[in-house]
């Protein structure tokens, strides 16, 4: 509540659009650091100024309300400024990994009908390859970073429509564009598309409205009890919804995000926790496994940590126990979610010791049920498909009404649609959920989903490959490692050649750990590859 003219008390309602939360935080704490990324330290005022200017630039390029803006610049402050600028321009942002390969980027650009592509000048070769053969060319925007970047070998290969530079004197008040000069949106407009693999093999863009994003973020903030005193270290990619929401949530409650570009260098991450007084640390099981392998963990001062969250895949019970012994002062939140609704459940930290294999109860403003194949609710302890209902349930898949209709089903009226997750769970009498397994054959590697079909299609393009089948196998570090079985037509095709091909053409998390050559693939009665048998196979040579 604020005081208006003549002493009249004016009620300030919560914002309804994602970027309006940024505007409110800027009014409250303009000089507070919002993003720390290497040498970059951006205040909320600078984020607002950068995003305002970027919004103006998009509009000048011809972007209109609900046009899609694809951003491939990775974990850096400019990426955050660009996605908020896209929202301010009334557009829909699509953040992809900065290690996305040209083929995948080309598909997504075409699939979402991108109006603009935002990249670094050092990514010019990637952009040129992705645009080659694309029917509708998006506007190309190259960013100039606060940091000195290594130039691409050919930085002028692709003509760009705009080079967007850092704002001179970016913290000045007069850099902020009045709200009335930017396009208006309502909360049922799309805020973003988050691309995730699907069982059909091609990436699928999950449609998220402003209302969906804000509702999901508020629920998570509520059960974690975030405040503006929280400093979150985010080493997860912004292309991953788990990583993206760390920024969105922090900008809602006025916290600070320490943005890391990778979690592979744990020394750097642990040092930053100590240096910056980090209070929140979102992880995936791979990170915990790496952390627990460190022999000198005690030399890092992690006393500032208040909580750790985990999702993407469940942590092994032994890893949870070891983590609790190492960090007895830290609250650990085990959670479950999927891109199609962001988050579903969380386990209260005080319940973790008694039920380490559980993923908790439904989060605030979310309702869950378990159903059998006929849609009937199952009894406690019985296996059932997880069905989710609430404002966190997204709108479906971009350009795929058939898949949307299968996954998002009628709940009685439009806002009550139910999301059928494709995941098997059990639920005890207290309502606590236990993950049992996936209905489909998606692989969870490094906390992210990998589509076997998409990977198989790519490997089959390699000369000498007749057939390929991919399965996930348990792995202490990765959660699941990728094992590929290949039927080849010539002995010249070696494991080394397969791995080299995958490294050059696929994103890092899709590169197999195991390659095995076989004379044939096991099949079901329907002629499909029997993945269950594949997982049970021992190493075979041909």
Protein Blocks (a to p, Z undefined) as FASTA:
>chain_A
ZZdehhiacdddddfbfklmmmmmmmmmmmbcfbdghjbccdfklmmmmmmmmmmmmmmn
opaehiacddfebjafklmmmmmmmmmnopacddddfkbcfklmmmmmmmnopabdcddf
klmmmmmmmmgopabacdddddddfbdcdddfblmlpccfbdcdddehklbfklpccfkl
pccddfkbcfbdcddddfkopacdddddfklmmmmmmmmmmmnopafkbccddfbdfkbm
klmmmmmmmmmnopacdddfbfklmmlmmmmmmmnopabdcddfklmmmmmmpcklmmpc
cklpmbdcdehiacdfklmmmmmmmmmmbccddddddfklopabdcdfklmmmmmmbgbj
adehiacddddfkopacdehiacddddedjklcfbjehilklmmmmmccehiaklpccde
hpacdddfkopacdfbdfblcdceehiacdfklmmmmmmmpghiabdcddddddfklopa
cddddddfbfklcfklmmmmmmmmmcfklpcfbdcddfbdcddfkopacfklmmmpccdd
ZZ
